[in-house]
Amino acid sequence: MSAKFFTRFICCSFLPFGQFRQMSSFLLVITILSITTIQAAEDVDSSKTVTKTPVVSLNTDQNIQQIDDEISGKVFRIVLLPVREALLSSEINGKVIAINFRLGKSFKKGDELIKLDDVVYKASLEKALAAYDASKLSLAAAKDLRSRNDASLVDLANAQREFASAQAEKTFAERNFSACHLLAPFDGKVAGVYTRESELIEAGVPVIKVIDDSTLLGHIVLPGYLYSKIKDGMNVRLRSGSGGQKVSAVFTRIAPAINPSSGMFEAYLQIPNNNGVLKAGENSWLAVEELDAR
């Protein structure tokens, strides 16, 4: 039995017809509001049982203290950067045959990071080498004939031109063949791979990112009143953000002037990281008391 029919039944049984329409409307509104309230309560209860907020344990006191120190100017944030990084791309179009080092893996300078299909480029190199050897023999013969006046200057010039052209083709083919093997420019780690095996890549499109984090660069922005306290080559101690331990650093680059708009200046510190404890991209902090003690 619907709510509307039930309301009309009650009103027809006990009320005169003159009051029926008013009482019917009133009871209908009360019934609808009751059903809506019950449904809303059920929705709230179900959402409470389904959605649970995860509890994350944080060292709140330490975080608050760190923020207070930064606001009060007691410490200054340093962003750690790798001393060297490169976004490598291929010099040629080709098909990826092998990716020898994946994300996070370490490598040495000269290691083959990515290999491309070299069949066509190897054939081109062999053709260029054969043409080079032939032109070299032709030039030697033309010089011999010219020394005995059995060849004209034009013949000698043509032989020299063919040799120079073959030499250029040989250099070009050697360069293309070597480009099939993407080599590491320095010791480091893979920070990103942007291709997959069997994919065709185009020349100039980045395929892998590498970094050298054995030494880190710390970028810091300081207020102008500290400019006189910063010296190139000055050693300081930093507090790392990955555990709070103290690490040694040395100022290596200092801006030649203070920015007149902000009253700040930039500087860079060099931080040894042979043990790999510090990570590029994280933060460290320099305390003003370190500068005052110098």
Helices and strands as residue ranges (DSSP letters): H 3-14, H 17-50, H 60-72, E 75-89, E 94-99, E 106-107, E 112-116, H 119-147, H 153-178, E 181-183, E 188-193, E 200-201, E 206-223, G 224-229, E 235-240, E 246-254, E 264-272, E 283-287, H 288-292
